[in-house]
Amino acid sequence: MLELDLKGLNCPLPILKTKKFLMNITGGDLVSVYTTDTASMIDLKTFCDKTGNILISQSQKDGIITTVIRRRDDV
C-alpha cells in the first residue's frame, strides 16, 4: 500500500495533493492518506464521491486521520 503524508496541511492542500498523487499511480492501487485537518475527513469523502475513486476506510487516532483510497480504474 502506498502512503501520502499530508499532516499539518490545511484545506484545500490535502485534496489538491491527493488528487495529484492519484493521477500518478495505477488504477486499483491503494493509498493511505494521513492528515491532521479535521475537515479532510469530509473533504476526502466528497472528493472520492465526485471523482469515482473508492473510499475504503477512514479512522482517527491521536489527532491523525487515516483515509484509505483505492484509485479508480480508468477506462
C-alpha angles and dihedrals in degrees: 000000000000122000132214117190110204098155114148095025121117132209128326096019098072091056095044093048092045091051092050092047093050091051089061100050133073123269111264094029118133122227130188110213116200117202139161100198105102091211089064091077092065094033095054092046091051091045091054092047091052099042102040094244113136121245104214100178147334128205138165127212130163091350094307118115116207117199119183115204130182111212113238119250111248115224 
